[in-house]
Amino acid sequence: MSEATPRILVVDDDPDVALLVKTVLERRAGCIVDVAEDGRMAVERVAAVRPDVVVTDIEMPGLSGIELLEELRRTVPTVPVVVMTAHVSVEYAVSALRAQADEFLTKPLDNAKLVESVTRLVEEGRRRRDEARRPERVLAIGAHPDDVEIGVGGLLAAHAQAQDEITILTLSRGDRGGDADSRQNESLAVAEMLGARLFLKDLVDTEISGGGSTVRLIEEIVQEINPTIVYTHSSHDRHQDHRAVSEATIVATRRVGTVACYQSPSATIDFRPTRFVRIDQYLDAKLELLSQFESQSTSRDYLAPEFVTATARYWSRFGGGTAVEPLEVIRETAEFVGAHELTRRES
C-alpha cells in the first residue's frame, strides 16, 4: 500500500483467536494491530486509535459483535467492519448484513481470505473518509512566535496537505526572546509556507493575562473565522504566558467543538496527552517550518532538529509509527480528524 501503515482493531473475547488474527495481519499484511477483549473496550479503542478496519467476533459478553457494529455505524460510519463467527447460519448472516457489515468470515479463519479482505477494506475505508470529509477550519494559538510550530507543526503541515483552512494567532511578538521584527518576519514566512492566515498581536511578552482582555482578543478571532478545531498551549506548563493563553483560549473557544492542547518545551510532567498524532510523513515539513526561526536557532536548543526529532520519536511509543505529536484533548466532536486520519492524506 502506498499510504501509512494500516491500523487494525481486532475484537474477540477469546485471547487465542485474537492473537492468531493479530499475528497474521502483522506478519502477512504489515499492519499495526490493536486488540480489544469485548465490545465496550472496542468502542473506547476506536475513539483512541482511529483504526482503518475493525475485525470483530459476533458472540461476546456485554456488547455483542452485532451491537458493536451498530454502534460503529452510528459514530464512525466510514470505518469498514469484518465480522467473524464460528456458527454459520442464515440468522447470523442476515443480522450482520442488516447492520452493514463489510465482510462476513467464518471460523476457523482462512488466513489468505482474512488478509485479502482487510487489505481491500483498508483502501475502501480511506476512500470513504476522503469522500465524506469536509475541510476543517483550524485555529492554532500560541503566546509567542514559534510556539504553535513547535507544538503542532507536523499536524499543521498535515492540515495544509488536506487543504484545510489554517489560521495562526500569536498573542505577542516575543520581544523578550529576541528581536520582535525578526520574529514577526519569521512568523510571516512560516504562515506563507502553510498557506495560513497570521494574526500577530502585541500583548506584552511574559505579562499575558489569562483573563478578560486576552479572552476578548481570542473571541474576536474565533467569531471571525468560526474554527472547527483549535490547538493551544497546555495549562501544564512552567511558562506563565503559556498557562495564561491556555486558560483564556479554553474560555474563548467554549462553543468550538474540538479543542486540544499541545506540548511546549516548558511543559511540566503533569502534561497528560490523550491523543497521539502520527506525523511520520510530516516531520521533515515541521523541521522546515522551525528552520525559519533563525533568530532563535542559536539560543533555543529545543529548536534543534535532533531535539525535535527525538521528542517526536519518544511519543511514537504511544501512537505508533516513527514520529508523533501528543495532544491533551479538552473537547472533541465526532467529526474530529484524529491521530490516524490526517497523516494519511497524500497529494
Secondary structure, DSSP 8 states (H G I E B T S, - for coil): --SS--EEEEE-S-HHHHHHHHHHHHHHH--EEEEESSHHHHHHHHHHH--SEEEEES--SSS-HHHHHHHHHHH-TTS-EEEEESS--HHHHHHHHHTT-SEEEESS--HHHHHHHHHHHHHHHHHHHHHH----EEEEEESSTTHHHHHHHHHHHHHHHTT-EEEEEE----GGGS-HHHHHHHHHHHHHHHT-EEEE----TT---SSHHHHHHHHHHHHHH--SEEEEE-SSBS-HHHHHHHHHHHHHTTT-SEEEEE--TTB-TT---SEEEE-GGGHHHHHHHHHT-GGGTTT-GGGSHHHHHHHHHHHHHHH-SS-EEEEEEEE--TT---TTTGGG---
